[in-house]
Amino acid sequence: MSAQTLWIQPETCGTLHGLFRRRVERSPNAVAYRQYDPGGQRWTDATWAQMATEVGRWQAALRREGLKPGDRVGIMLRNSREWVVAEQAALGLGLVVVPLYTNDRPRNVAFIAAETEMRVLFVDGRRQWQQLQEHSEELAGIRRIVSIGQIEAEDEPRDPRLASLHDWVFGIEAEPEWREVKPSGLATIVYTSGTTGRPKGVMLTHYNILSNVWASAQCATLLGTEERFLSFLPLSHMLERTAGYYLPMALGATVIYARSVLQLGEDLRSQRPTVLISVPRVYERIHARITSQLAKSPSWRRRLLEWAREIGWARHEWLQGRGQWSAGQLAWPLLDRLVARPVREAFGGALNYAICGGAPMPLEVGRFFLAMGVPIYQGYGMTEAGPVVSVNRPDDNIPESIGRPLPGVAVRIGEQDELQVLGPNVMLGYWRNAEATAAAFTGDRWLRTGDQARMDADGHLYITGRIKDIIVLGNGEKVPPAEMELAIQSDPLFEQVMIVGEGRPFLSALVVLEPTAWRALARELGLDPDREESLTDRLVQRALLGRVAARLETFPAHAQVRALRAFLKPWTVEEGLLTPTLKLRRAQIIKRFQAEIERLYEGRRT
């Protein structure tokens, strides 16, 4: 029996809670989830039957809150079994789930709670709720706040709506309920983090998501029921929710919840996942660490890695049917043992799929890992599309491409080279925002992505820029900054990069330096890395601009950086400079560093 026949298909389950129900019926005793118990200092497993038991208990507690079908329930939890139980309990009662980022700013959370008229909110602990209290008026409509963590006696007095999970479900034993909901019914409202303005609530139906799961499954034909997914991207991110939660549920695989990003390396090695879903930054950091270690290695070791990279890439292209076999590949077994296998061990050594999405992956990073035998596949999506639009396949993997569209998903290139999407995965619209909904679609109802793209003769898509991010220089030249930023970030010295220059005579860059690489550079130049003044020293500026120029040598003359300002303090979500999905809030960064930007252009016309 092929793995594909084991999948639970949309027509079989109808809804997201129907998917859960079918999985419980098919594999009640299989391990569904694994997570770390800090108290017991060990990893613990839960079967599908155990998950169903918990869902029944939580549903009984939810019914006591007087909710009616269609009411909204917020989930502001770290990735965990409790996240899944909360959602499945709500969906089974016909409620609508609103996921929230645990690191989002309180005012955003309050805005979402008010706009959706949220009735119940799940939080990890009391302190999380307290951080929202400055916006108490917008949270007045919430009837119950359930804290997964225990609420201690010393926490009194407290909001009477706040209850610990233990107390909320105490003494309840109940069977799970599966109310009938149409596949076209609203399942979730997912707020896009948005790089400007207020977040918008994307309305996705049960079928939007299920169709996306099934279409994605048809591109991952090598997956089997024994897969182990390691989950660490927030479940409030639709990529993780669709590909790292619903997809393994449809397959019957096990999901392992990573303890934290800081402990990700340990979890990869101890849990040895076969599937990893991540944004490019994780792969970039592992690549940067390898590159940094290599810089300190003897020359023979550096040459060995370069040889392995060259032969490994040639081997990848040959296996993909795009290159010729060469005698040099006879050395691969030795190079694999000495070089490539240790790189794969950084991911646990058992990966079958490493999915990369959410942002563009630097070409150098993708090629490196493919050369080392790490099966990394770049894809593209957006929340409004459920979210997956396109992905590379095992037998058709081009790292600079975002792959070909999923089965059943149509794409076209519209005005301004905009990528536009049509399919069963596309959202209903934005919650209570008719104006934004109208702007999101063309006249013939194709979803406007806002991303510029091109398509080759074989149907592979390539993102070339973002329409609203394009910088128009003073001479009228138009520059999409994203590709430049990616190229600069491929140098491990640069942790974060933003290109500026709207209406200016030339482009400049704001860069955040990686601390270890910065200290090495400063000492090499005879400067104190701990002195703020060292960042603006002429020697440092010359060195930084030289390294930037080296990364931009293939870009046209008008797309070159002539000035930059370096920082050591990273831009963060908490400061409002990044979205919860770690995208740049360009307008806010420009506003924060307006004085520094002005100084880059003082007295300079060219």
C-alpha positions, 0 to 999 in steps of 0.5 A: 500500500502506497503512502498516498493511500493512507492519507485522509483526503478532504472528501473523506473528512469534510472539516478540520475537526472531521480530519481529527476525528478520522485520524482518531478512528484510524490510528487511536493507539499511534503516537500523535504528539511528543513534547518535553515535560520540564517537571519530569525532565523527560519527553512524553508521548500522547496517542490520538485516543488520549488527545480525543479524551482531552478534547472531550473534556475541554469541549464540556468546559467550553459549553459551560461558557455559553458559546454559540456556533460561530463565536470566536476563540483565541489561542495565544499558546506556544506550540504544544499538545494544548494548542491542538486540543484547544483548537480541536475542542473549539472547531468540534463545537462549530466555533471559529479559531483566532490564533495569536502570536505569543510575542505579538505586541499587546496593542495588536492582540487587544485590537484583534480580540476586540475586532473579532469579539473574542469570547474565550482566550487561552494563554500560557500563563497569568503574566501573559494575560497581565501584559494585556491589561493596559488595553483592558477596555478592548478585552472587555468582551472576553468571558473566560481566560484560560491559563495553561499554567497554574495560578498560585494563591499569591496571585490573588486578587485576580481578574474573575474571568481568569481560570487555570486549565486544571480548575477549568476542566476539573472533574470533567469526563466527556466524549468529544463532540463533532458538530456538523459544519459545512466545508465552506464554513469559516474555520479560522481568522488569521491575522496577517502581521502586516509590515504597515498599518493594522493587521487584517483578519484573513478568513479561511474555510475548512475546505480552504485549508484541507484542499491546501493540505491535500495539494501539498501532499501530492507534492511530497510523495515520499512521505510515509506514516513513520515520519517525525515532524519537528515543530518550532515555527509558531502555530499561529503562522499558517505555514506551520499550521497547514504543513506542520499540524494538519498535514501530519494529521492527514498522514498519521505521522508524529509531531514533536514540539521543540522546547525552544529555538535556543534548544533547537540544535539539541532537539534536532540531534536527540529527536532526529526528525525526518521533516523540518519546516522552517523559515530561511533564517534557521538555515542561514544561521546553521550555514553561517556557523559552519562558515564561521568555523571554517574561517578558523580552520586550516587551509586543507580543511577549507579546500576539502569543504570547497571540493565537497561543495563542488562535487556535491552540487554537481551530483545534485544536478546530475540526480535532478537530470540537469547535469552530466555525470563526471569522474569527480563524483567517484570521490563522493563517498569519501567526501560524504563521510568526511564533510557532508554527513557531519553537516546533515548531523546538525539536523539530526541526520535523518531528514527526508524533507526540509521545507523552507518558506515564509521568506526568500532563501539565499541561493548560496545557502540553498545550494550549500545544503543541497550539495551536502545532501540536505533535502531542502525544498523552497516554497512560496505562500501567503496566509490569504492562500491557505498558505501554500501556492508553490513548492519544489519537488524531490525530482524537480528541485531548483533552489533559486525557484519557489517551485511550481504551483500546487495541483489545482492552484492556478497562477498568472503574472499580471500587471507590474509582473505581479504574481496572482493566484486562483484556487480552492485555497484562496481566502473568503476575504478579510474579516469585517474589512470590505475595502481591503478585501476588494483591494486584495482581488482583481476584477475577475477574482484572482488573489493579488499577492503583491509579489513580483515574479517570473515564470520559466518555460517549464512552469517554475516560479521565481520571485523578483521583488515586492511591488510596494517595497520598490525603491525609486531613486531620485533619477527614476531608477527602480530598485527592488531591495529584497534581492539585494538584502538577501545577497548582503545577508549571505555574508555571515557578518550581516545579521539584518539588512535594510536598503534605503534610498527612496527619492535619494541620489543613491542607495544606502544600507542599514545593517545589524552585525553578527556579534562574533563576526564583528568582534573578529573584524574589529580586532583585525582592524585594531579597534575596540569592538565594545566601543560604539565609535568603532562602528563609524570608524573609517576603516570599518566603513571601508571594510563593510562597504567592501564586503557589501560590494562583493555580494552585489557585484552581479547587480546593476550599477544603480543597485549598489550601496554607497553608504551604510550605518552599522548597528549591534543591537538587533531589530526586534518584534518587541520594538515594533521593527519586525513583524511577529514573522520576523519581516522588516517593518520598513516604515518603522525602521526608517522612522526610528533611524531617520537621523542616521539616514539623513547623515548618510546623505549629508553633502552628497549628491552622488 
